[in-house]
Amino acid sequence: MCLSIPSKVVKIDKERNSATVDTMGVTREAGLDLVDLDEIKVGDYVLLHIGFVMNKIDEEDALESLKVYNEILQALDDEERQQVVLKDDACENRGS
């Protein structure tokens, strides 16, 4: 199962068509090939899938989702918590 945790765009590299995003304290690169580059700005919240930004989401919705994720993660230790966030990168694209 894949969880798409809201991630905040912290940097955009137009030459590489990528963004650096922060997902609950874990930063990573994400491709911008599947979205309109003019639509994504630093500070926006986005959803990722297999290393690509899929879409921008409303900040209020993103913060509410992150609140729920944080409540879930409170029950995990530090290593388990980091693995939940990092596993999102390894999610395979599975058809329905």
MOSUL-V756641 format. One record per helix or strand of 2 or more residues. SS is the DSSP state (A for helix, B for strand). FROM is the first residue (numbers start at 1). LEN is the number of residues. If there is no record, write none. Layout:
BEGIN
ss-><SS,SS>
from-><FROM,FROM>
len-><LEN,LEN>
END
This chain:
BEGIN
ss-><B,B,B,A,B,B,A,A>
from-><7,18,26,37,45,52,59,78>
len-><7,6,6,3,5,6,15,13>
END
